[in-house]
């Protein structure tokens, strides 16, 4: 299962990054692929209630990659974190397959509430550099979030949202 997900992550990097030359280069040098691999280990530990070791693994991965992913976050295989420095993915966040996150993107909470408090990002979304998606909101499949946007409300599928606070500026038919 781990290697199947790793293959999907490498394929996502190759599909989304024109600078990616081959699978070995991606495996050895892409911090987003490394962070997702470490996350899968941390997530596995978290699921069997080894929460402290899971947090230790996630913090070690953050030290190595500059990408912070809470061990409880649910991230599908085939997600691509490009130039991942500063990416933060919170505890109750969910990220769908085919989604691309650029550096500085945050999937965060808005306070100290309990329960689901981080975003759910659908499949095949683009979360641009520096975008902040905050709270228990949903970003629909195929949505695009512009660089530096601050998203505080649900974004429908196929929409493009930009600004502070983010507003939908376009909804594609496909």
Z-matrix of the N, CA and C atoms (Angstrom, degrees):
N
C 1 1.442
C 2 1.535 1 110.71
N 3 1.344 2 116.95 1 -45.93
C 4 1.464 3 120.81 2 179.59
C 5 1.523 4 110.76 3 -57.04
N 6 1.332 5 116.59 4 -46.88
C 7 1.467 6 119.84 5 -176.10
C 8 1.527 7 111.92 6 -70.60
N 9 1.317 8 117.40 7 -31.33
C 10 1.465 9 120.17 8 175.43
C 11 1.528 10 109.99 9 -63.69
N 12 1.334 11 116.31 10 -45.86
C 13 1.465 12 120.47 11 178.55
C 14 1.527 13 110.91 12 -65.20
N 15 1.328 14 116.86 13 -39.22
C 16 1.465 15 120.50 14 177.47
C 17 1.527 16 110.62 15 -61.38
N 18 1.320 17 117.01 16 -43.17
C 19 1.473 18 120.31 17 177.26
C 20 1.525 19 111.07 18 -60.47
N 21 1.325 20 117.27 19 -41.02
C 22 1.466 21 120.67 20 178.35
C 23 1.530 22 111.26 21 -66.36
N 24 1.332 23 117.50 22 -38.26
C 25 1.468 24 121.02 23 177.11
C 26 1.528 25 111.16 24 -65.14
N 27 1.316 26 116.72 25 -41.80
C 28 1.474 27 120.82 26 178.15
C 29 1.527 28 110.09 27 -65.31
N 30 1.326 29 116.70 28 -41.66
C 31 1.467 30 120.41 29 177.94
C 32 1.525 31 110.75 30 -62.70
N 33 1.335 32 117.50 31 -38.00
C 34 1.469 33 120.78 32 177.90
C 35 1.522 34 110.66 33 -64.33
N 36 1.331 35 116.72 34 -40.74
C 37 1.468 36 120.01 35 177.58
C 38 1.520 37 110.35 36 -63.11
N 39 1.303 38 116.25 37 -44.62
C 40 1.466 39 120.59 38 -179.22
C 41 1.534 40 111.26 39 -64.16
N 42 1.311 41 116.46 40 -38.75
C 43 1.468 42 122.17 41 -179.06
C 44 1.536 43 111.85 42 -69.70
N 45 1.334 44 116.84 43 -34.78
C 46 1.462 45 121.11 44 -171.75
C 47 1.521 46 115.53 45 -101.38
N 48 1.307 47 118.09 46 -12.95
C 49 1.460 48 120.07 47 -177.42
C 50 1.520 49 110.57 48 -118.66
N 51 1.329 50 117.81 49 109.60
C 52 1.463 51 120.17 50 -179.32
C 53 1.536 52 113.25 51 -64.59
N 54 1.333 53 117.00 52 -16.96
C 55 1.463 54 120.24 53 178.50
C 56 1.528 55 112.74 54 -82.55
N 57 1.329 56 117.24 55 -12.46
C 58 1.465 57 120.87 56 -178.35
C 59 1.528 58 109.39 57 -72.61
N 60 1.322 59 115.82 58 119.93
C 61 1.464 60 119.76 59 -175.77
C 62 1.522 61 113.37 60 -94.49
N 63 1.325 62 116.89 61 -39.15
C 64 1.465 63 118.35 62 -178.67
C 65 1.523 64 110.28 63 -158.45
N 66 1.318 65 115.51 64 166.29
C 67 1.461 66 121.29 65 -175.64
C 68 1.521 67 113.05 66 -62.25
N 69 1.314 68 117.77 67 -39.06
C 70 1.467 69 120.40 68 -179.34
C 71 1.528 70 110.51 69 -63.84
N 72 1.313 71 116.77 70 -43.92
C 73 1.466 72 120.10 71 178.09
C 74 1.531 73 110.55 72 -59.90
N 75 1.322 74 116.95 73 -43.39
C 76 1.463 75 120.84 74 179.22
C 77 1.524 76 110.08 75 -62.80
N 78 1.316 77 117.07 76 -47.85
C 79 1.456 78 121.64 77 -179.33
C 80 1.529 79 111.91 78 -58.28
N 81 1.323 80 116.83 79 -40.47
C 82 1.460 81 120.76 80 -174.23
C 83 1.525 82 114.15 81 -85.75
N 84 1.336 83 118.55 82 -24.64
C 85 1.463 84 118.85 83 -168.93
C 86 1.527 85 116.48 84 -125.02
N 87 1.310 86 120.12 85 -6.61
C 88 1.467 87 120.64 86 -174.82
C 89 1.527 88 111.01 87 -93.49
N 90 1.317 89 116.34 88 110.57
C 91 1.466 90 120.72 89 -176.98
C 92 1.529 91 112.34 90 -62.66
N 93 1.325 92 117.99 91 -30.89
C 94 1.464 93 119.96 92 177.34
C 95 1.515 94 112.16 93 -64.34
N 96 1.318 95 116.34 94 -41.00
C 97 1.469 96 121.00 95 177.34
C 98 1.531 97 109.42 96 -65.96
N 99 1.327 98 116.67 97 -41.42
C 100 1.466 99 120.23 98 178.72
C 101 1.528 100 110.27 99 -62.33
N 102 1.350 101 116.55 100 -46.36
C 103 1.467 102 120.31 101 -177.95
C 104 1.525 103 111.17 102 -61.21
N 105 1.326 104 116.96 103 -41.29
C 106 1.465 105 119.96 104 179.48
C 107 1.529 106 111.17 105 -66.61
N 108 1.324 107 117.40 106 -37.15
C 109 1.467 108 120.42 107 177.85
C 110 1.526 109 111.05 108 -65.05
N 111 1.332 110 116.18 109 -46.20
C 112 1.463 111 119.68 110 177.12
C 113 1.532 112 110.28 111 -62.87
N 114 1.338 113 116.35 112 -38.30
C 115 1.468 114 119.83 113 179.02
C 116 1.526 115 110.93 114 -60.55
N 117 1.309 116 116.96 115 -39.68
C 118 1.469 117 119.32 116 -179.01
C 119 1.533 118 110.70 117 -63.00
N 120 1.333 119 116.90 118 -38.51
C 121 1.464 120 120.23 119 175.30
C 122 1.528 121 109.88 120 -64.45
N 123 1.328 122 117.05 121 -49.27
C 124 1.464 123 121.36 122 -179.36
C 125 1.527 124 110.65 123 -60.95
N 126 1.314 125 117.35 124 -42.21
C 127 1.458 126 122.13 125 179.94
C 128 1.531 127 111.19 126 -63.31
N 129 1.322 128 116.41 127 -39.88
C 130 1.468 129 120.43 128 176.86
C 131 1.517 130 111.38 129 -62.26
N 132 1.326 131 116.84 130 -43.11
C 133 1.464 132 120.52 131 177.20
C 134 1.529 133 110.91 132 -64.00
N 135 1.320 134 115.30 133 -41.93
C 136 1.466 135 120.52 134 -179.73
C 137 1.529 136 110.99 135 -60.90
N 138 1.319 137 116.14 136 -42.03
C 139 1.470 138 120.61 137 -177.96
C 140 1.521 139 113.18 138 -65.96
N 141 1.335 140 117.17 139 -25.08
C 142 1.468 141 119.33 140 177.43
C 143 1.540 142 110.68 141 -100.01
N 144 1.338 143 114.54 142 21.93
C 145 1.460 144 123.39 143 172.79
C 146 1.522 145 114.10 144 67.31
N 147 1.320 146 117.49 145 24.83
C 148 1.457 147 121.67 146 172.11
C 149 1.533 148 106.74 147 -98.42
N 150 1.345 149 114.85 148 69.30
C 151 1.461 150 120.49 149 -169.47
C 152 1.523 151 113.17 150 -71.10
N 153 1.302 152 118.92 151 -39.03
C 154 1.467 153 119.61 152 178.61
C 155 1.528 154 110.82 153 -65.50
N 156 1.337 155 119.91 154 -50.10
C 157 1.468 156 118.13 155 176.00
C 158 1.539 157 112.58 156 -58.75
N 159 1.327 158 116.34 157 -35.83
C 160 1.467 159 119.58 158 178.06
C 161 1.516 160 110.54 159 -62.56
N 162 1.331 161 117.71 160 -45.00
C 163 1.461 162 121.04 161 178.90
C 164 1.530 163 110.90 162 -65.30
N 165 1.320 164 116.58 163 -36.51
C 166 1.471 165 119.91 164 178.62
C 167 1.533 166 110.47 165 -64.67
N 168 1.326 167 116.78 166 -42.60
C 169 1.465 168 120.46 167 177.30
C 170 1.527 169 110.25 168 -62.69
N 171 1.329 170 116.87 169 -43.69
C 172 1.472 171 119.23 170 -178.36
C 173 1.527 172 111.19 171 -65.71
N 174 1.318 173 117.51 172 -36.38
C 175 1.468 174 119.44 173 178.76
C 176 1.537 175 111.08 174 -72.41
N 177 1.314 176 117.08 175 -35.14
C 178 1.466 177 120.16 176 174.41
C 179 1.526 178 109.87 177 -62.77
N 180 1.337 179 116.26 178 -42.55
C 181 1.469 180 120.48 179 178.15
C 182 1.522 181 110.57 180 -63.06
N 183 1.328 182 117.29 181 -40.01
C 184 1.469 183 120.73 182 177.46
C 185 1.529 184 110.49 183 -61.77
N 186 1.327 185 116.15 184 -42.35
C 187 1.465 186 120.85 185 177.30
C 188 1.533 187 111.07 186 -58.98
N 189 1.336 188 116.03 187 -42.60
C 190 1.473 189 120.69 188 -177.71
C 191 1.530 190 113.04 189 -74.47
N 192 1.325 191 117.30 190 -36.85
C 193 1.467 192 120.36 191 -168.18
C 194 1.526 193 115.18 192 -112.54
N 195 1.322 194 117.96 193 -20.03
C 196 1.454 195 120.65 194 -173.95
C 197 1.521 196 112.91 195 77.81
N 198 1.330 197 116.80 196 11.37
C 199 1.457 198 123.10 197 -179.32
C 200 1.525 199 107.74 198 -116.47
N 201 1.335 200 116.23 199 125.13
C 202 1.458 201 119.45 200 -178.37
C 203 1.519 202 110.24 201 -108.05
N 204 1.323 203 115.84 202 118.26
C 205 1.455 204 122.32 203 178.58
C 206 1.530 205 107.79 204 -127.16
N 207 1.316 206 116.42 205 120.87
C 208 1.464 207 119.77 206 177.48
C 209 1.525 208 108.70 207 -64.79
N 210 1.329 209 118.05 208 139.88
C 211 1.465 210 120.47 209 -177.03
C 212 1.534 211 114.62 210 -60.31
N 213 1.328 212 118.08 211 -23.02
C 214 1.466 213 119.98 212 -178.78
C 215 1.530 214 112.85 213 -86.11
N 216 1.327 215 118.13 214 -11.69
C 217 1.469 216 120.50 215 -179.63
C 218 1.522 217 109.67 216 -59.71
N 219 1.339 218 115.66 217 145.35
C 220 1.460 219 121.37 218 179.77
C 221 1.527 220 108.57 219 -105.20
N 222 1.330 221 115.30 220 113.01
C 223 1.463 222 120.76 221 -176.99
C 224 1.521 223 108.47 222 -125.10
N 225 1.317 224 115.39 223 121.83
C 226 1.466 225 120.48 224 -179.47
C 227 1.524 226 110.37 225 -70.28
N 228 1.308 227 115.94 226 158.71
C 229 1.463 228 121.09 227 172.65
C 230 1.524 229 107.89 228 -68.46
N 231 1.328 230 116.33 229 149.34
C 232 1.455 231 120.40 230 177.84
C 233 1.516 232 113.94 231 88.32
N 234 1.324 233 117.15 232 13.37
C 235 1.462 234 121.97 233 172.17
C 236 1.518 235 107.03 234 -84.36
N 237 1.337 236 116.77 235 145.00
C 238 1.464 237 121.07 236 179.19
C 239 1.520 238 109.32 237 -122.37
N 240 1.325 239 116.73 238 122.58
C 241 1.461 240 122.77 239 174.49
C 242 1.524 241 105.75 240 -105.78
N 243 1.338 242 116.31 241 108.50
C 244 1.468 243 122.57 242 -175.35
C 245 1.527 244 109.79 243 -97.32
N 246 1.322 245 117.43 244 132.91
C 247 1.473 246 121.63 245 -178.39
C 248 1.517 247 108.83 246 45.18
N 249 1.310 248 116.87 247 60.44
C 250 1.450 249 123.54 248 -163.61
C 251 1.504 250 118.95 249 -69.41
N 252 1.321 251 120.52 250 -4.00
C 253 1.460 252 120.60 251 -175.61
C 254 1.523 253 111.06 252 -50.83
N 255 1.318 254 115.26 253 128.37
C 256 1.452 255 120.64 254 175.56
C 257 1.511 256 115.64 255 85.65
N 258 1.318 257 118.83 256 -0.23
C 259 1.465 258 120.42 257 177.03
C 260 1.526 259 108.49 258 -69.63
N 261 1.338 260 116.42 259 134.36
C 262 1.459 261 122.63 260 177.35
C 263 1.520 262 108.10 261 -129.30
N 264 1.336 263 115.96 262 128.66
C 265 1.461 264 122.04 263 178.04
C 266 1.527 265 107.23 264 -126.11
N 267 1.326 266 116.06 265 116.78
C 268 1.456 267 122.33 266 -173.53
C 269 1.514 268 115.42 267 -77.68
N 270 1.315 269 114.64 268 172.56
C 271 1.464 270 124.12 269 -170.53
C 272 1.522 271 114.56 270 -55.92
N 273 1.318 272 118.97 271 -45.35
C 274 1.459 273 120.33 272 -175.02
C 275 1.528 274 112.56 273 -102.24
N 276 1.334 275 116.67 274 15.22
C 277 1.468 276 120.81 275 178.80
C 278 1.529 277 110.30 276 -71.99
N 279 1.335 278 113.94 277 150.12
C 280 1.464 279 121.18 278 173.97
C 281 1.523 280 106.66 279 -131.04
N 282 1.342 281 116.02 280 135.72
C 283 1.465 282 121.29 281 -178.77
C 284 1.522 283 108.07 282 -129.18
N 285 1.329 284 115.80 283 125.71
C 286 1.461 285 121.67 284 -177.02
C 287 1.516 286 113.38 285 -82.59
N 288 1.318 287 115.50 286 160.72
C 289 1.465 288 123.15 287 -178.89
C 290 1.527 289 110.77 288 -59.00
N 291 1.319 290 115.44 289 145.74
C 292 1.455 291 121.26 290 175.78
C 293 1.517 292 114.34 291 81.63
N 294 1.324 293 117.74 292 -1.57
C 295 1.462 294 120.98 293 -179.44
C 296 1.524 295 109.94 294 -77.17
N 297 1.333 296 115.34 295 144.64
C 298 1.463 297 122.66 296 177.80
C 299 1.523 298 107.92 297 -117.03
N 300 1.336 299 116.32 298 127.95
C 301 1.462 300 122.20 299 174.46
C 302 1.520 301 108.56 300 -116.13
N 303 1.326 302 116.07 301 131.67
C 304 1.465 303 121.13 302 178.34
C 305 1.525 304 110.30 303 -99.88
N 306 1.339 305 115.89 304 168.80
C 307 1.464 306 121.25 305 -173.46
C 308 1.531 307 111.93 306 -54.89
N 309 1.313 308 113.29 307 143.58
C 310 1.450 309 120.40 308 177.37
C 311 1.521 310 115.20 309 78.79
N 312 1.319 311 118.80 310 1.40
C 313 1.462 312 120.59 311 179.08
C 314 1.526 313 109.70 312 -71.84
N 315 1.329 314 115.50 313 142.08
C 316 1.460 315 121.41 314 179.31
C 317 1.513 316 109.84 315 -127.20
N 318 1.320 317 116.00 316 129.57
C 319 1.458 318 122.93 317 169.83
C 320 1.523 319 104.70 318 -111.51
N 321 1.331 320 116.43 319 88.09
C 322 1.451 321 120.76 320 -168.07
C 323 1.505 322 114.76 321 -120.87
N 324 1.326 323 113.94 322 175.99
C 325 1.449 324 122.21 323 177.16
C 326 1.519 325 110.42 324 -95.45
N 327 1.338 326 115.28 325 176.48
C 328 1.463 327 119.98 326 -179.11
C 329 1.519 328 112.84 327 -119.62
N 330 1.299 329 118.39 328 2.28
C 331 1.461 330 120.16 329 -178.85
C 332 1.504 331 111.24 330 178.58
N 333 1.301 332 114.67 331 -155.15
C 334 1.461 333 120.45 332 -175.49
C 335 1.519 334 112.79 333 -105.91
N 336 1.333 335 117.46 334 19.74
C 337 1.464 336 119.43 335 179.65
C 338 1.529 337 110.54 336 -63.81
N 339 1.322 338 115.12 337 159.53
C 340 1.469 339 121.74 338 179.35
C 341 1.520 340 109.48 339 -94.93
N 342 1.333 341 116.32 340 165.94
C 343 1.460 342 120.78 341 177.21
C 344 1.522 343 112.35 342 80.53
N 345 1.309 344 116.79 343 -156.39
C 346 1.468 345 123.10 344 -178.06
C 347 1.524 346 108.82 345 -67.46
N 348 1.324 347 116.81 346 114.56
C 349 1.456 348 120.60 347 -175.79
C 350 1.525 349 113.93 348 -135.20
N 351 1.338 350 115.86 349 5.81
C 352 1.468 351 121.28 350 178.65
C 353 1.525 352 108.89 351 -121.26
N 354 1.320 353 116.99 352 164.03
C 355 1.473 354 120.30 353 -174.73
C 356 1.524 355 114.44 354 -70.32
N 357 1.324 356 112.82 355 158.80
C 358 1.458 357 122.51 356 168.01
C 359 1.520 358 105.71 357 -113.25
N 360 1.315 359 115.91 358 119.11
C 361 1.466 360 121.68 359 -179.64
C 362 1.519 361 107.36 360 -107.64
N 363 1.319 362 116.01 361 126.51
C 364 1.455 363 121.46 362 -176.55
C 365 1.518 364 112.96 363 -70.14
N 366 1.310 365 115.22 364 -166.91
C 367 1.464 366 121.30 365 -179.00
C 368 1.527 367 110.65 366 -84.47
N 369 1.341 368 114.19 367 148.26
C 370 1.461 369 122.76 368 173.08
C 371 1.528 370 113.24 369 58.10
N 372 1.318 371 116.72 370 38.25
C 373 1.461 372 122.08 371 176.80
C 374 1.520 373 109.59 372 -93.39
N 375 1.331 374 116.24 373 162.00
C 376 1.463 375 122.56 374 172.23
C 377 1.519 376 107.24 375 -122.52
N 378 1.325 377 116.04 376 121.30
C 379 1.453 378 122.45 377 177.01
C 380 1.534 379 105.69 378 -112.09
N 381 1.321 380 116.00 379 104.51
C 382 1.468 381 121.53 380 -170.72
C 383 1.529 382 112.50 381 -74.31
N 384 1.325 383 115.20 382 171.47
C 385 1.465 384 123.23 383 -175.60
C 386 1.523 385 111.55 384 -54.98
N 387 1.318 386 114.83 385 130.45
C 388 1.453 387 120.97 386 174.82
C 389 1.514 388 115.71 387 75.33
N 390 1.314 389 118.05 388 2.85
C 391 1.465 390 119.99 389 179.85
C 392 1.523 391 109.96 390 -69.49
N 393 1.310 392 115.43 391 142.47
C 394 1.461 393 122.14 392 178.36
C 395 1.521 394 107.53 393 -120.67
N 396 1.319 395 116.43 394 119.94
C 397 1.461 396 122.16 395 177.14
C 398 1.523 397 105.24 396 -115.07
N 399 1.328 398 115.81 397 114.63
C 400 1.458 399 119.97 398 -166.83
C 401 1.522 400 112.35 399 -123.90
N 402 1.324 401 114.65 400 131.59
C 403 1.452 402 121.32 401 174.71
C 404 1.514 403 112.94 402 98.14
N 405 1.313 404 114.72 403 179.45
C 406 1.462 405 122.51 404 -178.86
C 407 1.530 406 108.57 405 -81.89
N 408 1.317 407 115.36 406 74.42
C 409 1.460 408 121.16 407 179.60
C 410 1.520 409 108.92 408 -124.00
N 411 1.321 410 115.60 409 168.81
C 412 1.455 411 121.12 410 -178.87
C 413 1.516 412 109.73 411 -119.94
N 414 1.315 413 115.18 412 133.53
C 415 1.461 414 122.52 413 170.67
C 416 1.525 415 105.11 414 -107.06
N 417 1.325 416 116.28 415 116.70
C 418 1.460 417 121.26 416 -174.47
C 419 1.513 418 113.49 417 -68.28
N 420 1.327 419 115.60 418 162.42
C 421 1.462 420 121.81 419 179.24
C 422 1.529 421 110.81 420 -53.59
N 423 1.321 422 115.98 421 142.87
C 424 1.462 423 125.00 422 176.19
C 425 1.528 424 113.81 423 64.45
N 426 1.321 425 118.30 424 14.97
C 427 1.461 426 120.58 425 177.51
C 428 1.527 427 110.09 426 -77.19
N 429 1.334 428 114.92 427 155.74
C 430 1.464 429 122.02 428 176.66
C 431 1.515 430 108.08 429 -125.43
N 432 1.332 431 115.56 430 131.19
C 433 1.457 432 122.02 431 178.29
C 434 1.526 433 106.90 432 -113.20
N 435 1.328 434 116.52 433 123.64
C 436 1.458 435 121.71 434 -175.78
C 437 1.516 436 113.41 435 -70.71
N 438 1.327 437 115.03 436 161.36
C 439 1.464 438 121.99 437 -179.87
C 440 1.523 439 110.31 438 -59.65
N 441 1.316 440 115.94 439 133.03
C 442 1.451 441 122.19 440 176.95
C 443 1.521 442 115.23 441 75.73
N 444 1.312 443 117.86 442 1.51
C 445 1.468 444 120.47 443 -179.15
C 446 1.521 445 110.63 444 -67.50
N 447 1.320 446 115.37 445 149.76
C 448 1.457 447 121.67 446 173.96
C 449 1.530 448 106.64 447 -118.66
N 450 1.322 449 115.39 448 107.89
C 451 1.462 450 121.82 449 -174.36
C 452 1.525 451 108.78 450 -98.27
N 453 1.343 452 115.39 451 120.91
C 454 1.462 453 121.43 452 -178.04
C 455 1.524 454 112.56 453 -121.73
N 456 1.341 455 117.13 454 -4.40
C 457 1.461 456 121.71 455 179.92
C 458 1.529 457 109.02 456 -133.61
N 459 1.311 458 116.12 457 162.30
C 460 1.461 459 121.35 458 179.76
C 461 1.527 460 110.81 459 -56.64
N 462 1.332 461 115.18 460 144.15
C 463 1.460 462 122.38 461 176.38
C 464 1.527 463 106.41 462 -116.66
N 465 1.333 464 117.98 463 127.05
C 466 1.472 465 119.48 464 -177.46
C 467 1.528 466 112.01 465 -71.95
N 468 1.321 467 116.57 466 163.38
C 469 1.472 468 120.15 467 176.65
C 470 1.533 469 110.83 468 -58.71
N 471 1.330 470 115.84 469 147.51
C 472 1.463 471 124.43 470 175.49
C 473 1.529 472 113.41 471 66.05
N 474 1.324 473 118.08 472 13.73
C 475 1.465 474 121.12 473 -178.01
C 476 1.522 475 110.98 474 -93.67
N 477 1.321 476 115.64 475 156.57
C 478 1.457 477 123.15 476 170.23
C 479 1.519 478 106.67 477 -115.56
N 480 1.343 479 116.84 478 126.35
C 481 1.461 480 121.76 479 -178.83
C 482 1.519 481 109.27 480 -123.19
N 483 1.338 482 115.95 481 136.51
C 484 1.463 483 121.80 482 179.70
C 485 1.520 484 109.63 483 -140.57
N 486 1.322 485 115.89 484 161.22
C 487 1.455 486 121.42 485 171.60
C 488 1.505 487 115.01 486 100.71
N 489 1.365 488 112.67 487 177.86
C 490 1.453 489 121.84 488 -179.96
C 491 1.525 490 107.43 489 -131.22
N 492 1.296 491 120.33 490 107.17
C 493 1.457 492 126.40 491 -8.81
C 494 1.527 493 110.47 492 -70.07
N 495 1.316 494 116.02 493 157.07
C 496 1.474 495 120.64 494 -175.69
C 497 1.519 496 110.63 495 -66.26
N 498 1.317 497 113.08 496 140.49
C 499 1.465 498 121.35 497 174.89
C 500 1.512 499 108.28 498 -129.49
N 501 1.309 500 116.93 499 144.68
C 502 1.463 501 121.81 500 177.72
C 503 1.535 502 107.76 501 -71.92
N 504 1.333 503 115.71 502 124.46
C 505 1.465 504 120.01 503 179.77
C 506 1.525 505 112.56 504 -109.16
N 507 1.333 506 115.98 505 -12.09
C 508 1.453 507 119.54 506 -178.15
C 509 1.519 508 108.51 507 -160.98
N 510 1.334 509 115.36 508 143.24
C 511 1.459 510 121.09 509 170.45
C 512 1.513 511 106.73 510 -128.32
N 513 1.328 512 115.71 511 117.83
C 514 1.465 513 121.20 512 179.93
C 515 1.512 514 109.70 513 -80.16
N 516 1.309 515 115.21 514 157.59
C 517 1.461 516 119.57 515 175.90
C 518 1.515 517 111.45 516 -78.85
N 519 1.322 518 117.07 517 -23.68
C 520 1.473 519 121.72 518 -179.56
C 521 1.484 520 110.55 519 -137.56
